[in-house]
Amino acid sequence: MNWKICALMSAAFAALTAIFGKLGVKDVNSNLATAIRVTVILIFAWGIAFGTGVGGQIRKIHGWTWAYLAWSG
């Protein structure tokens, strides 16, 4: 796929994310809305990790790596 198409699609999806985010927090506490959005992202991220077969490697992550990943989050 052409990089220009990918860039346009990325911009379009970013715009949709912003629009849906604004519409979603209209009548909801912002902290609750953020928690819901993060939950959806976590579900997709874990789905991708296990769908690609790398989710099982979680047991091989060392302690300091866990710490660095947590601090970066």
Secondary structure, DSSP 8 states (H G I E B T S, - for coil): --HHHHHHHHHHHHHHHHHHHHHHTTTS-HHHHHHHHHHHHHHHHHHHHHHTT-GGGGGG--HHHHHHHHHH-
